[in-house]
Amino acid sequence: MELGAEFPMKNKILLSSAAAAAALAGLGALGVDARAQGGQPAAGAAAQRAETGYRGPMSGVAAVVNDKVITTLDVQQRMRLMILSAGRQISPQMLVQIQNQAVRDLVQEQLKLAEAKKFEVEIEDKVIDSELRDMAMQGGTDIAGLEQQLAADGVSIDTLRQQIRAQIAWQRLVQGRHRSRIRVSDEEIDRQMQRMREDATREQFLVSEICIPVSDPSEAQQTYQGSLQLIEQMRRGVPFAVVAQQFSACPSAAGGGDLGWVRSGELPAEINNAIVQLKPGSVTNPIPTEGAFMIMGVRDKRTPVVAGEQTWTLAYAAAPLTMGRNDALLALEKLKTAEACGSRALRQDLGPNVGVAALENLKIGDIDPRFHSALEGLSRGDLSAPVEIDGALHVFYVCEKDEGLGLPSREQLEDRAFARELQRISMQYLRDLERKAMVDIKLRAEPPAEAPPNG
């Protein structure tokens, strides 16, 4: 199973040439630099753009993580980056939460980097350059162009580099230490697929998610209230996807929280029970789950599917009778244990005269009629009886069978289950680090004063 996509980069920058004056000016309204102990007022917008390579004394201390200092300049840079990543769709009311999230992200990144260093996980600059190159290409530019565009909005590219370094280091660390603990059994997937077949006649939902982690049970009520504030911002018009990109801890955050179309039975019961009651365009209240509160949005619903034409994904093998009938039968019998499905290499060689092929998404009309009777009644994991045609014996091993309900494949379900478990382990690992660490947050955001009523 390829794990590179399990923890995608959280913030893919959405760059444009339009100014973000209102949102960026709101940083000053929070007093980002001036509130820290010993802090100095923030530099003006023009000076901020001119000092993207600043290396002198920092303006103040925002937080201390063990023996590492996070400065108020770090926080301001991260806030600007978050606003750009959100396509500048940030309301003034969200700036307090943006600042708090920036501080939280920077604290967690320090913990992740320290833990990665402890286990000698080093991220080479060329790996970070590759990520930056991909981001730049999405915006039709190169790394130099990306750096210039960031600088135009007062953001040093080093801020983005640090974020990428922490994310990749943490991904490698968690996978390296814990992926061997994760087991997704065939029985678990069988049960889920059976539930999905039974539920296929029910409504389907186009769903998005936001995961708000609870670092400590004592903070559950505070986290719940923060989740309610995010919902209130969405009610005021802030897009769900923007909130997900900036605040969600789920792997889906990079895609705005999008989970795609799901059926009853695909999601945990407490979440499923909440979304089935929603109308399109609605959002749930925070749902308590293990280690997090979940906010779910239903973007659309569609009518139940009707079973259509069956399709098969098959492993096929043929052996010439010239090698002897018994030897041919013995060779073909090995197909069942040879792991011939998909692109995986054969576990064992079936013999020098035996041909093997993977046949994907075949409808009955795509298959030679002479083999139809051999496929009747077969299910996933079954090996057909040998069919003698044109001087050879032929067999089929059923890798997948879709009854035409449009259900996800076993591989997709396995990947989802693996990603959920890996994410759960990652969140628990980070909570443990936070509990053991000495964290002193000095920078506290306060809600901006409400504008006086007109008149």
DRENDO-1510 file (C-alpha; in Angstrom, 1 decimal, always signed):
<recs>
REC; n; res; u; v; w
REC; 1; MET; +0.0; +0.0; +0.0 .
REC; 2; GLU; +1.5; +3.3; -1.0 .
REC; 3; LEU; +1.4; +5.7; +1.9 .
REC; 4; GLY; +2.7; +8.9; +0.4 .
REC; 5; ALA; -0.9; +10.2; -0.1 .
REC; 6; GLU; -2.1; +9.5; +3.4 .
REC; 7; PHE; -0.8; +12.8; +4.9 .
REC; 8; PRO; -1.0; +15.2; +2.0 .
REC; 9; MET; +0.4; +18.7; +2.3 .
REC; 10; LYS; -2.2; +20.7; +4.3 .
REC; 11; ASN; -1.9; +24.1; +2.6 .
REC; 12; LYS; -1.6; +24.4; -1.2 .
REC; 13; ILE; -1.1; +28.1; -1.7 .
REC; 14; LEU; -3.7; +29.8; -3.8 .
REC; 15; LEU; -1.8; +32.8; -5.2 .
REC; 16; SER; -3.3; +35.7; -7.1 .
REC; 17; SER; -2.1; +39.2; -8.0 .
REC; 18; ALA; -5.0; +41.0; -6.3 .
REC; 19; ALA; -4.1; +42.8; -3.0 .
REC; 20; ALA; -5.3; +41.4; +0.3 .
REC; 21; ALA; -5.3; +44.7; +2.0 .
REC; 22; ALA; -8.4; +44.2; +4.2 .
REC; 23; ALA; -7.5; +40.8; +5.5 .
REC; 24; LEU; -3.8; +41.6; +5.9 .
REC; 25; ALA; -4.5; +44.9; +7.6 .
REC; 26; GLY; -6.6; +43.0; +10.1 .
REC; 27; LEU; -3.4; +41.4; +11.4 .
REC; 28; GLY; -2.4; +44.8; +12.9 .
REC; 29; ALA; -5.9; +45.1; +14.5 .
REC; 30; LEU; -5.0; +42.0; +16.5 .
REC; 31; GLY; -1.8; +43.6; +17.8 .
REC; 32; VAL; +0.1; +40.5; +16.7 .
REC; 33; ASP; +3.5; +41.8; +17.6 .
REC; 34; ALA; +2.6; +44.3; +20.4 .
REC; 35; ARG; +0.9; +41.8; +22.7 .
REC; 36; ALA; +3.9; +39.6; +23.3 .
REC; 37; GLN; +6.1; +40.3; +26.4 .
REC; 38; GLY; +8.8; +42.7; +25.3 .
REC; 39; GLY; +7.3; +43.0; +21.9 .
REC; 40; GLN; +7.6; +46.0; +19.5 .
REC; 41; PRO; +4.9; +47.3; +17.2 .
REC; 42; ALA; +4.6; +45.4; +13.9 .
REC; 43; ALA; +6.3; +46.8; +10.9 .
REC; 44; GLY; +4.2; +48.6; +8.3 .
REC; 45; ALA; +3.1; +46.7; +5.2 .
REC; 46; ALA; +5.8; +48.3; +3.0 .
REC; 47; ALA; +8.5; +47.5; +5.5 .
REC; 48; GLN; +7.2; +43.9; +5.9 .
REC; 49; ARG; +7.5; +43.4; +2.1 .
REC; 50; ALA; +11.0; +44.7; +2.1 .
REC; 51; GLU; +12.2; +42.6; +5.0 .
REC; 52; THR; +11.3; +39.1; +3.9 .
REC; 53; GLY; +14.9; +38.1; +4.4 .
REC; 54; TYR; +15.0; +39.5; +7.9 .
REC; 55; ARG; +17.6; +37.8; +10.2 .
REC; 56; GLY; +18.0; +40.3; +13.0 .
REC; 57; PRO; +16.4; +40.5; +16.5 .
REC; 58; MET; +12.9; +39.3; +16.6 .
REC; 59; SER; +10.1; +41.6; +17.8 .
REC; 60; GLY; +8.9; +39.5; +20.7 .
REC; 61; VAL; +8.3; +36.1; +22.1 .
REC; 62; ALA; +5.0; +34.4; +21.2 .
REC; 63; ALA; +5.6; +31.0; +22.8 .
REC; 64; VAL; +8.3; +28.8; +24.2 .
REC; 65; VAL; +8.3; +25.1; +23.4 .
REC; 66; ASN; +10.8; +23.4; +25.7 .
REC; 67; ASP; +14.0; +25.4; +24.8 .
REC; 68; LYS; +12.8; +26.7; +21.4 .
REC; 69; VAL; +11.3; +30.2; +21.0 .
REC; 70; ILE; +8.5; +31.0; +18.6 .
REC; 71; THR; +8.5; +34.7; +17.8 .
REC; 72; THR; +5.7; +37.1; +17.1 .
REC; 73; LEU; +7.2; +37.6; +13.6 .
REC; 74; ASP; +6.9; +33.8; +13.1 .
REC; 75; VAL; +3.2; +34.1; +14.0 .
REC; 76; GLN; +2.6; +37.0; +11.8 .
REC; 77; GLN; +4.3; +35.3; +8.8 .
REC; 78; ARG; +2.2; +32.1; +9.4 .
REC; 79; MET; -1.0; +34.1; +9.6 .
REC; 80; ARG; -0.2; +35.8; +6.3 .
REC; 81; LEU; +0.6; +32.5; +4.7 .
REC; 82; MET; -2.7; +31.0; +6.0 .
REC; 83; ILE; -4.7; +33.9; +4.6 .
REC; 84; LEU; -3.0; +33.4; +1.2 .
REC; 85; SER; -3.6; +29.6; +1.4 .
REC; 86; ALA; -7.3; +30.3; +2.0 .
REC; 87; GLY; -7.5; +32.4; -1.2 .
REC; 88; ARG; -7.9; +35.4; +1.0 .
REC; 89; GLN; -11.4; +34.4; +1.9 .
REC; 90; ILE; -11.0; +35.3; +5.5 .
REC; 91; SER; -13.5; +37.5; +7.4 .
REC; 92; PRO; -12.3; +39.9; +10.1 .
REC; 93; GLN; -14.1; +37.8; +12.7 .
REC; 94; MET; -11.9; +34.8; +11.8 .
REC; 95; LEU; -8.6; +36.6; +12.5 .
REC; 96; VAL; -8.6; +35.8; +16.1 .
REC; 97; GLN; -9.0; +32.1; +15.3 .
REC; 98; ILE; -6.4; +32.4; +12.6 .
REC; 99; GLN; -3.9; +33.8; +15.1 .
REC; 100; ASN; -4.6; +31.1; +17.7 .
REC; 101; GLN; -4.4; +28.4; +15.0 .
REC; 102; ALA; -1.1; +29.9; +13.8 .
REC; 103; VAL; +0.4; +29.7; +17.3 .
REC; 104; ARG; -0.9; +26.2; +17.7 .
REC; 105; ASP; +0.5; +25.0; +14.4 .
REC; 106; LEU; +3.9; +26.5; +15.2 .
REC; 107; VAL; +4.0; +24.9; +18.6 .
REC; 108; GLN; +3.1; +21.5; +17.1 .
REC; 109; GLU; +5.7; +21.9; +14.4 .
REC; 110; GLN; +8.4; +22.5; +16.9 .
REC; 111; LEU; +7.3; +19.3; +18.7 .
REC; 112; LYS; +7.2; +17.3; +15.5 .
REC; 113; LEU; +10.7; +18.5; +14.4 .
REC; 114; ALA; +12.2; +17.8; +17.8 .
REC; 115; GLU; +10.8; +14.3; +17.8 .
REC; 116; ALA; +11.9; +13.7; +14.3 .
REC; 117; LYS; +15.4; +14.8; +15.2 .
REC; 118; LYS; +15.4; +12.4; +18.2 .
REC; 119; PHE; +14.9; +9.5; +15.8 .
REC; 120; GLU; +17.3; +10.9; +13.2 .
REC; 121; VAL; +14.6; +11.7; +10.6 .
REC; 122; GLU; +16.2; +14.4; +8.4 .
REC; 123; ILE; +14.5; +16.0; +5.4 .
REC; 124; GLU; +16.8; +17.0; +2.6 .
REC; 125; ASP; +16.5; +20.4; +1.0 .
REC; 126; LYS; +15.9; +18.8; -2.4 .
REC; 127; VAL; +12.7; +17.1; -1.0 .
REC; 128; ILE; +11.4; +20.5; +0.1 .
REC; 129; ASP; +12.4; +22.0; -3.2 .
REC; 130; SER; +10.4; +19.3; -5.0 .
REC; 131; GLU; +7.2; +20.2; -3.0 .
REC; 132; LEU; +7.8; +23.9; -3.7 .
REC; 133; ARG; +8.3; +23.2; -7.3 .
REC; 134; ASP; +4.9; +21.3; -7.4 .
REC; 135; MET; +3.2; +24.2; -5.7 .
REC; 136; ALA; +4.7; +26.7; -8.1 .
REC; 137; MET; +3.7; +24.7; -11.1 .
REC; 138; GLN; +0.1; +24.8; -9.9 .
REC; 139; GLY; +0.3; +28.6; -10.1 .
REC; 140; GLY; +2.0; +28.6; -13.5 .
REC; 141; THR; +5.4; +29.7; -12.2 .
REC; 142; ASP; +8.7; +28.3; -10.7 .
REC; 143; ILE; +10.2; +28.5; -7.2 .
REC; 144; ALA; +11.8; +31.9; -7.9 .
REC; 145; GLY; +8.4; +33.2; -9.1 .
REC; 146; LEU; +6.7; +31.7; -6.0 .
REC; 147; GLU; +9.1; +33.4; -3.7 .
REC; 148; GLN; +8.5; +36.7; -5.4 .
REC; 149; GLN; +4.7; +36.3; -5.2 .
REC; 150; LEU; +5.0; +35.5; -1.5 .
REC; 151; ALA; +7.3; +38.4; -0.8 .
REC; 152; ALA; +4.8; +40.7; -2.5 .
REC; 153; ASP; +2.4; +39.8; +0.3 .
REC; 154; GLY; +5.0; +40.1; +3.0 .
REC; 155; VAL; +5.7; +36.4; +3.4 .
REC; 156; SER; +9.2; +34.9; +3.5 .
REC; 157; ILE; +9.4; +31.6; +1.6 .
REC; 158; ASP; +11.3; +30.3; +4.7 .
REC; 159; THR; +8.0; +30.2; +6.5 .
REC; 160; LEU; +6.6; +27.8; +3.9 .
REC; 161; ARG; +9.8; +25.8; +3.9 .
REC; 162; GLN; +9.6; +25.3; +7.7 .
REC; 163; GLN; +6.0; +24.2; +7.4 .
REC; 164; ILE; +6.8; +21.7; +4.7 .
REC; 165; ARG; +9.8; +20.3; +6.5 .
REC; 166; ALA; +7.7; +19.7; +9.7 .
REC; 167; GLN; +4.9; +18.0; +7.8 .
REC; 168; ILE; +7.2; +15.6; +5.8 .
REC; 169; ALA; +9.3; +14.8; +8.8 .
REC; 170; TRP; +6.2; +14.0; +10.9 .
REC; 171; GLN; +4.8; +11.9; +8.1 .
REC; 172; ARG; +8.0; +9.8; +7.8 .
REC; 173; LEU; +8.3; +9.5; +11.5 .
REC; 174; VAL; +4.8; +8.2; +12.1 .
REC; 175; GLN; +4.8; +5.9; +9.2 .
REC; 176; GLY; +8.3; +4.5; +10.0 .
REC; 177; ARG; +7.5; +3.9; +13.7 .
REC; 178; HIS; +3.8; +2.8; +13.5 .
REC; 179; ARG; +2.7; +1.6; +10.1 .
REC; 180; SER; +3.7; -2.0; +11.0 .
REC; 181; ARG; +1.1; -1.8; +13.8 .
REC; 182; ILE; -1.8; -1.3; +11.5 .
REC; 183; ARG; -3.7; -4.3; +10.3 .
REC; 184; VAL; -6.7; -4.1; +8.0 .
REC; 185; SER; -8.2; -7.5; +7.9 .
REC; 186; ASP; -10.0; -9.1; +5.0 .
REC; 187; GLU; -12.9; -9.9; +7.4 .
REC; 188; GLU; -13.2; -6.2; +8.3 .
REC; 189; ILE; -13.3; -5.2; +4.6 .
REC; 190; ASP; -15.8; -8.1; +3.9 .
REC; 191; ARG; -18.1; -6.8; +6.6 .
REC; 192; GLN; -17.9; -3.3; +5.3 .
REC; 193; MET; -18.6; -4.3; +1.7 .
REC; 194; GLN; -21.5; -6.4; +2.8 .
REC; 195; ARG; -23.0; -3.5; +4.7 .
REC; 196; MET; -22.5; -1.3; +1.7 .
REC; 197; ARG; -24.2; -3.7; -0.6 .
REC; 198; GLU; -27.2; -3.8; +1.8 .
REC; 199; ASP; -27.2; +0.0; +2.0 .
REC; 200; ALA; -26.8; +0.6; -1.7 .
REC; 201; THR; -30.5; +1.2; -2.1 .
REC; 202; ARG; -30.3; +4.1; +0.4 .
REC; 203; GLU; -29.5; +7.7; -0.3 .
REC; 204; GLN; -25.9; +8.8; -1.1 .
REC; 205; PHE; -24.3; +11.9; +0.3 .
REC; 206; LEU; -21.7; +14.3; -1.0 .
REC; 207; VAL; -19.8; +14.9; +2.2 .
REC; 208; SER; -17.1; +17.2; +3.6 .
REC; 209; GLU; -15.4; +17.0; +7.0 .
REC; 210; ILE; -13.5; +19.1; +9.5 .
REC; 211; CYS; -11.5; +17.4; +12.3 .
REC; 212; ILE; -10.7; +19.5; +15.4 .
REC; 213; PRO; -8.3; +17.5; +17.6 .
REC; 214; VAL; -8.7; +17.5; +21.4 .
REC; 215; SER; -5.1; +17.5; +22.8 .
REC; 216; ASP; -6.3; +16.9; +26.3 .
REC; 217; PRO; -9.7; +15.8; +27.8 .
REC; 218; SER; -9.6; +18.8; +30.1 .
REC; 219; GLU; -9.7; +21.0; +26.9 .
REC; 220; ALA; -12.7; +19.3; +25.4 .
REC; 221; GLN; -15.2; +22.0; +26.3 .
REC; 222; GLN; -12.9; +24.8; +25.1 .
REC; 223; THR; -12.4; +22.9; +21.8 .
REC; 224; TYR; -16.1; +22.3; +21.5 .
REC; 225; GLN; -16.7; +26.1; +21.8 .
REC; 226; GLY; -14.0; +26.8; +19.3 .
REC; 227; SER; -15.7; +24.4; +16.9 .
REC; 228; LEU; -19.0; +26.2; +17.4 .
REC; 229; GLN; -17.3; +29.4; +16.4 .
REC; 230; LEU; -16.1; +27.9; +13.2 .
REC; 231; ILE; -19.7; +26.8; +12.4 .
REC; 232; GLU; -20.8; +30.4; +13.1 .
REC; 233; GLN; -18.3; +31.7; +10.6 .
REC; 234; MET; -19.6; +29.3; +8.0 .
REC; 235; ARG; -23.1; +30.5; +8.7 .
REC; 236; ARG; -21.8; +34.0; +8.0 .
REC; 237; GLY; -20.6; +33.0; +4.6 .
REC; 238; VAL; -17.0; +31.7; +5.0 .
REC; 239; PRO; -16.8; +28.6; +2.7 .
REC; 240; PHE; -16.6; +25.2; +4.4 .
REC; 241; ALA; -13.5; +24.3; +2.3 .
REC; 242; VAL; -11.6; +27.4; +3.5 .
REC; 243; VAL; -12.3; +26.5; +7.2 .
REC; 244; ALA; -11.3; +22.9; +6.5 .
REC; 245; GLN; -8.0; +23.9; +4.9 .
REC; 246; GLN; -6.9; +26.1; +7.8 .
REC; 247; PHE; -8.3; +24.3; +10.9 .
REC; 248; SER; -8.9; +20.6; +10.1 .
REC; 249; ALA; -6.5; +17.9; +11.2 .
REC; 250; CYS; -7.8; +15.3; +8.8 .
REC; 251; PRO; -5.9; +14.2; +5.7 .
REC; 252; SER; -8.8; +15.6; +3.7 .
REC; 253; ALA; -7.9; +19.1; +4.7 .
REC; 254; ALA; -5.7; +19.7; +1.7 .
REC; 255; GLY; -8.8; +19.2; -0.5 .
REC; 256; GLY; -11.0; +21.4; +1.6 .
REC; 257; GLY; -12.4; +18.5; +3.6 .
REC; 258; ASP; -13.9; +16.7; +0.6 .
REC; 259; LEU; -14.8; +13.1; +1.1 .
REC; 260; GLY; -16.7; +12.7; -2.1 .
REC; 261; TRP; -19.9; +10.5; -2.3 .
REC; 262; VAL; -20.4; +8.2; +0.6 .
REC; 263; ARG; -23.1; +5.7; +1.4 .
REC; 264; SER; -24.6; +4.7; +4.7 .
REC; 265; GLY; -22.2; +2.2; +6.3 .
REC; 266; GLU; -19.0; +3.9; +5.1 .
REC; 267; LEU; -18.6; +6.3; +8.0 .
REC; 268; PRO; -18.7; +5.6; +11.7 .
REC; 269; ALA; -22.2; +5.3; +13.2 .
REC; 270; GLU; -22.2; +8.5; +15.2 .
REC; 271; ILE; -21.3; +10.5; +12.0 .
REC; 272; ASN; -23.6; +8.5; +9.7 .
REC; 273; ASN; -26.5; +9.1; +12.0 .
REC; 274; ALA; -25.9; +12.9; +11.9 .
REC; 275; ILE; -25.5; +13.3; +8.2 .
REC; 276; VAL; -28.6; +11.3; +7.2 .
REC; 277; GLN; -30.7; +14.0; +8.9 .
REC; 278; LEU; -29.1; +16.9; +7.1 .
REC; 279; LYS; -30.4; +18.7; +4.1 .
REC; 280; PRO; -28.0; +19.6; +1.3 .
REC; 281; GLY; -26.0; +22.7; +2.2 .
REC; 282; SER; -26.3; +22.0; +6.0 .
REC; 283; VAL; -23.6; +21.4; +8.6 .
REC; 284; THR; -23.7; +19.3; +11.7 .
REC; 285; ASN; -23.0; +20.4; +15.2 .
REC; 286; PRO; -19.6; +19.2; +16.5 .
REC; 287; ILE; -19.7; +15.5; +16.9 .
REC; 288; PRO; -17.5; +14.0; +19.6 .
REC; 289; THR; -15.2; +11.1; +18.4 .
REC; 290; GLU; -12.0; +9.6; +19.7 .
REC; 291; GLY; -9.6; +12.4; +20.1 .
REC; 292; ALA; -11.4; +15.0; +18.1 .
REC; 293; PHE; -14.7; +16.8; +17.3 .
REC; 294; MET; -16.0; +16.3; +13.8 .
REC; 295; ILE; -17.9; +18.9; +11.8 .
REC; 296; MET; -19.6; +17.3; +8.8 .
REC; 297; GLY; -21.2; +19.1; +5.8 .
REC; 298; VAL; -23.6; +17.6; +3.3 .
REC; 299; ARG; -23.2; +19.4; -0.1 .
REC; 300; ASP; -25.7; +17.2; -2.0 .
REC; 301; LYS; -27.8; +14.0; -1.9 .
REC; 302; ARG; -28.7; +11.7; -4.7 .
REC; 303; THR; -31.2; +8.9; -5.2 .
REC; 304; PRO; -30.3; +5.3; -4.6 .
REC; 305; VAL; -28.5; +3.5; -7.3 .
REC; 306; VAL; -30.0; +0.6; -9.2 .
REC; 307; ALA; -27.9; -2.5; -9.8 .
REC; 308; GLY; -26.4; -2.4; -13.3 .
REC; 309; GLU; -24.2; -4.6; -15.4 .
REC; 310; GLN; -21.7; -6.7; -13.5 .
REC; 311; THR; -18.0; -6.1; -14.0 .
REC; 312; TRP; -15.0; -8.3; -13.2 .
REC; 313; THR; -11.4; -7.8; -12.5 .
REC; 314; LEU; -9.7; -11.1; -13.2 .
REC; 315; ALA; -6.3; -12.8; -13.2 .
REC; 316; TYR; -6.1; -15.1; -16.2 .
REC; 317; ALA; -3.7; -18.0; -16.9 .
REC; 318; ALA; -3.4; -20.4; -19.7 .
REC; 319; ALA; -1.2; -23.5; -20.1 .
REC; 320; PRO; -0.8; -25.6; -23.3 .
REC; 321; LEU; -1.8; -29.2; -23.2 .
REC; 322; THR; +1.5; -30.1; -24.8 .
REC; 323; MET; +3.1; -29.8; -21.3 .
REC; 324; GLY; +0.8; -32.6; -20.1 .
REC; 325; ARG; -2.7; -32.2; -18.7 .
REC; 326; ASN; -1.7; -33.0; -15.1 .
REC; 327; ASP; +1.3; -30.6; -15.1 .
REC; 328; ALA; -0.9; -27.9; -16.7 .
REC; 329; LEU; -3.6; -28.4; -14.0 .
REC; 330; LEU; -1.0; -28.2; -11.2 .
REC; 331; ALA; +0.5; -25.0; -12.7 .
REC; 332; LEU; -2.9; -23.3; -13.1 .
REC; 333; GLU; -3.9; -24.2; -9.5 .
REC; 334; LYS; -1.1; -22.0; -8.3 .
REC; 335; LEU; -2.8; -18.9; -9.7 .
REC; 336; LYS; -5.0; -18.8; -6.6 .
REC; 337; THR; -2.0; -18.2; -4.3 .
REC; 338; ALA; +0.3; -16.3; -6.7 .
REC; 339; GLU; -1.0; -12.8; -5.9 .
REC; 340; ALA; -1.6; -12.1; -9.6 .
REC; 341; CYS; -4.2; -9.4; -9.1 .
REC; 342; GLY; -3.5; -5.9; -10.3 .
REC; 343; SER; +0.1; -4.8; -10.8 .
REC; 344; ARG; +1.6; -7.0; -8.1 .
REC; 345; ALA; +4.3; -9.4; -9.1 .
REC; 346; LEU; +3.6; -13.1; -8.9 .
REC; 347; ARG; +4.5; -14.7; -5.7 .
REC; 348; GLN; +5.5; -17.8; -7.5 .
REC; 349; ASP; +6.3; -18.7; -11.1 .
REC; 350; LEU; +3.5; -20.8; -12.7 .
REC; 351; GLY; +5.9; -22.3; -15.1 .
REC; 352; PRO; +7.9; -21.4; -18.3 .
REC; 353; ASN; +4.9; -22.3; -20.6 .
REC; 354; VAL; +2.1; -20.7; -18.6 .
REC; 355; GLY; +0.9; -17.3; -19.6 .
REC; 356; VAL; -0.6; -14.9; -17.0 .
REC; 357; ALA; -2.5; -11.6; -17.5 .
REC; 358; ALA; -4.5; -9.1; -15.4 .
REC; 359; LEU; -7.9; -8.2; -16.9 .
REC; 360; GLU; -9.6; -5.2; -15.4 .
REC; 361; ASN; -13.2; -3.9; -15.4 .
REC; 362; LEU; -14.5; -6.4; -17.9 .
REC; 363; LYS; -18.2; -6.6; -18.7 .
REC; 364; ILE; -19.7; -9.9; -19.8 .
REC; 365; GLY; -19.7; -8.7; -23.4 .
REC; 366; ASP; -16.0; -8.2; -23.2 .
REC; 367; ILE; -15.4; -11.8; -22.4 .
REC; 368; ASP; -15.3; -14.7; -24.9 .
REC; 369; PRO; -18.7; -16.4; -24.7 .
REC; 370; ARG; -16.9; -19.8; -24.3 .
REC; 371; PHE; -15.8; -18.7; -20.8 .
REC; 372; HIS; -19.2; -17.4; -19.6 .
REC; 373; SER; -20.3; -20.6; -17.9 .
REC; 374; ALA; -17.0; -20.9; -16.0 .
REC; 375; LEU; -17.5; -17.4; -14.5 .
REC; 376; GLU; -21.1; -18.0; -13.4 .
REC; 377; GLY; -21.5; -17.9; -9.7 .
REC; 378; LEU; -18.0; -17.0; -8.9 .
REC; 379; SER; -17.2; -14.4; -6.2 .
REC; 380; ARG; -14.1; -12.6; -5.1 .
REC; 381; GLY; -11.3; -15.0; -4.3 .
REC; 382; ASP; -12.7; -17.9; -6.4 .
REC; 383; LEU; -10.7; -19.8; -9.0 .
REC; 384; SER; -12.7; -21.0; -12.0 .
REC; 385; ALA; -12.8; -24.6; -13.2 .
REC; 386; PRO; -10.3; -25.1; -16.1 .
REC; 387; VAL; -11.8; -24.6; -19.6 .
REC; 388; GLU; -10.2; -26.5; -22.5 .
REC; 389; ILE; -10.1; -24.4; -25.7 .
REC; 390; ASP; -7.8; -24.4; -28.7 .
REC; 391; GLY; -5.3; -26.9; -27.3 .
REC; 392; ALA; -4.9; -25.2; -23.9 .
REC; 393; LEU; -6.4; -25.1; -20.4 .
REC; 394; HIS; -7.6; -21.7; -19.2 .
REC; 395; VAL; -8.6; -20.5; -15.7 .
REC; 396; PHE; -9.7; -17.2; -14.1 .
REC; 397; TYR; -9.1; -16.0; -10.6 .
REC; 398; VAL; -11.6; -13.3; -9.4 .
REC; 399; CYS; -9.8; -10.3; -8.0 .
REC; 400; GLU; -12.9; -8.1; -7.8 .
REC; 401; LYS; -16.5; -8.4; -8.7 .
REC; 402; ASP; -18.8; -5.4; -8.9 .
REC; 403; GLU; -22.5; -6.0; -9.1 .
REC; 404; GLY; -23.0; -2.7; -10.8 .
REC; 405; LEU; -23.8; -0.8; -7.7 .
REC; 406; GLY; -20.8; +1.5; -8.1 .
REC; 407; LEU; -19.3; +0.5; -4.8 .
REC; 408; PRO; -15.7; +1.4; -4.0 .
REC; 409; SER; -13.1; -1.3; -4.6 .
REC; 410; ARG; -11.6; -3.3; -1.8 .
REC; 411; GLU; -8.3; -1.5; -2.3 .
REC; 412; GLN; -10.1; +1.9; -1.8 .
REC; 413; LEU; -11.7; +0.7; +1.4 .
REC; 414; GLU; -8.4; -0.7; +2.7 .
REC; 415; ASP; -6.7; +2.6; +1.9 .
REC; 416; ARG; -9.4; +4.5; +3.8 .
REC; 417; ALA; -9.3; +2.2; +6.8 .
REC; 418; PHE; -5.5; +2.4; +6.8 .
REC; 419; ALA; -5.5; +6.2; +6.6 .
REC; 420; ARG; -8.0; +6.5; +9.4 .
REC; 421; GLU; -6.0; +4.3; +11.7 .
REC; 422; LEU; -2.7; +6.1; +10.8 .
REC; 423; GLN; -4.4; +9.4; +11.5 .
REC; 424; ARG; -5.6; +8.2; +14.8 .
REC; 425; ILE; -2.2; +7.0; +15.8 .
REC; 426; SER; -0.6; +10.3; +14.6 .
REC; 427; MET; -3.1; +12.4; +16.7 .
REC; 428; GLN; -2.5; +10.3; +19.8 .
REC; 429; TYR; +1.3; +10.5; +19.3 .
REC; 430; LEU; +1.1; +14.3; +19.1 .
REC; 431; ARG; -1.1; +14.5; +22.1 .
REC; 432; ASP; +1.4; +12.5; +24.1 .
REC; 433; LEU; +4.2; +14.9; +23.0 .
REC; 434; GLU; +2.2; +17.9; +24.0 .
REC; 435; ARG; +1.4; +16.5; +27.5 .
REC; 436; LYS; +5.1; +15.9; +28.1 .
REC; 437; ALA; +6.4; +19.2; +26.7 .
REC; 438; MET; +7.0; +22.5; +28.5 .
REC; 439; VAL; +4.9; +24.9; +26.4 .
REC; 440; ASP; +4.4; +28.5; +27.5 .
REC; 441; ILE; +2.1; +30.5; +25.1 .
REC; 442; LYS; +2.6; +34.2; +25.7 .
REC; 443; LEU; +0.6; +35.6; +22.8 .
REC; 444; ARG; -3.1; +35.6; +23.3 .
REC; 445; ALA; -5.5; +36.9; +20.7 .
REC; 446; GLU; -8.5; +39.0; +21.8 .
REC; 447; PRO; -11.6; +39.5; +19.7 .
REC; 448; PRO; -11.6; +42.8; +17.9 .
REC; 449; ALA; -14.0; +45.4; +19.2 .
REC; 450; GLU; -17.4; +45.4; +17.5 .
REC; 451; ALA; -18.0; +48.3; +15.2 .
REC; 452; PRO; -20.6; +50.7; +16.7 .
REC; 453; PRO; -24.0; +50.6; +15.2 .
REC; 454; ASN; -24.8; +53.0; +12.4 .
REC; 455; GLY; -26.6; +56.1; +13.5 .
</recs>
